[in-house]
Amino acid sequence: MTADTGNRVVVTRRIPGSTIARLDAAFDLDVHDSEDPLEHQALLERVRGSAGVLTMVSDRVDGSFLDAGGDTLRVVSNYAVGFDNIDVPSATEHGVVVTNTPDVLSQATAEFTLGLLLSLVRRVAEGDRVLRRATPWKWSPTWMIGQGLFGGTLGIVGLGRIGREVARLAVAFGMDVIYANLSGEVRDVPYRSVTLDELLATADVVSLHCPLTDDTHHLIGAAELAAMKPGAVLVNTSRGAVVDEPALAHALRDRVIAGAALDVFEREPEVQPELLELENVVLTPHLGSGTDAIREAMGELCLGALSAVLVEGRCPANALNPEAMGRG
């Protein structure tokens, strides 16, 4: 590794692709080369004296992290589009620029959302389990009947980049699309804006694509699930804590709604035990952005952000708090 810039960069987890080699060529690099996250105290020790840190969504970037970084820390590049793990206002006060990886994973996550939905409503995962258990079966006209998407209504909660791509794909399957945005109506989209209450009462599929904030924590709880149509299904590829998982498990068990598909969980890697016992739920381990091309592109964005701040002395386009540039 080289020290041409005199800057130390910490990478908090092993990542795929060429990003590590390129970072190593540009910075004094320290990589936690493991699939396992650092414990918070170990993370604090690791970031001391660093100029930049490439973090994962599981790393808590709070006041203690920023204090550990001290005067040398100038940029935190989050290897995710979500940034609920980062105290951005505190980072701004410390003069630390925070970046994320927008846009590049929208298509992959949207594709995965439709994949989860199809697996749920056409009972793909359930059918796979039947065969793997060697359950006796014979085809008949009444055997494992599922639901189709054509002619159904998709309700998107959070019509951002990913939500719009999900809507586009859903239209190709012959679905009508409505959406609810807590931040207000979105301009220049061909979809009808409704309240969350109307969306829950109307949609055959409720798909969550909102960020995790104080307002969206447990946005979907027992009351919201009860407001959905009995034959409706819920899909979550946003953040686990947007859904009250015990309430969802009860709603699925009691057939308040027909099913759910989840790629994210509130206490990852833990999964609500009751969900594991149910057949009308599809569960995947946070795979939404998991393609080679997307993970490489995420690394490129992180590398670009670190280089912009530490080498070029400019604010990167994907900065969440550009006002922090130059404050430290």
Secondary structure by P-SEA (a helix, b strand, c coil): ccccccbbbbbccccccaaaaaaaaccccccccccccccaaaaaaaacccccccccccccccaaaaaaacccccbbbbccccccccaaaaaaaacbbbbbbcccaaaaaaaaaaaaaaaaccaaaaaaaaaaaccbbbbccccbbbbbcccbbbbbccccaaaaaaaaaaaaabbbbbbcccccccccccbbbbcaaaaaacccbbbbbccccccccccccaaaaaaccccbbbbbcccccccaaaaaaaaaaacccccccccccccccccccccccccccccccccccccaaaaaaaaaaaaaaaaacccccccccccccccccccc
